[in-house]
């Protein structure tokens, strides 16, 4: 997800969590398409895996709140309203 930039140093290059996720997501979608599975099935499977991983350290209510936030803000044509301090 863009905006989720958790920086780690890797041989002098800045790497972000979003870069790692994008690389693996793209590979999974490409493999699914090549195998004839389509991207819908792999996206659903990846979402399920993410939720399972979250459940190891987060409450159900917390995960539901995050998913609700993402769902309510997934329209690429809608500007985000950010609070200013």
N, C-alpha and C positions, 0 to 999 in steps of 0.2 A: 504494500500500500504506500503510495507516495505520501510523504509527510512523516512517515515512521522511520526516521533516520537515527538508528543507534549505531554510532561509529565504533569501529574496531580497526586497529592498525594491522595491516597484513603486508609484510615485506615493504613497508614504506608507503603503501597505497591506502587511501581511505576506503573502507568498505562499509556499506550500509546494509541493515537488515532487509530493506526493500530490494536492494540489488541481489542479495542471496535468494530471497523469495522469488523474485521475478525470473531469475535464471532457472530455478528448479521448476517453477510453474510452467514456463515456456517449454521446457524439456518434457514435462508430463503431458501437456496438451499435444505436443508434436507426436509423442509416442502413442497416445490414445488415437489420434487421427490416423497415423500410419497403420495401427492395428485394427482400424475400422470401428473403434468404440465411440468415437466422437467426443467432443469437448464437454458436453453436458454431463456425461457419466463420470468423467475424471474430476470435473469441478465439484460435483456432489460428493464424491469420495474424499477429495481433499478437504472440503468443508467439514465433513464428518471427522476426519483425522484431527483437524485444528481444534474442534470442539472437545474431542476426547483428551487432547493434550492440555487444553485449558482446564478441564475438570480435575486435573491432577493438583492444581494450585489455586483455583479460583472457585468462588461460589456459583451456584446455578443462577442466582439473581444477577450477579455481576456479569456473567456471560450473556444472559438474556438482555441486559441493559446495553451491552456493547453491540450485540447483533441488531437490536432495535435502532440504536443510533446509526449504524451503518445502513440499515434498510431505509431509514427516514432521510438519509443524506446521500443516496446513491445516484440521484439525478444529475448527470454531468452538466446540464444546462441551468442548474440552480446555483446561485452564488451562496457561499457560506456566510453566516452572520457570526462574526467573532467578537467576543467581549474584549473591550480594552480596559486596562487597569486605570 
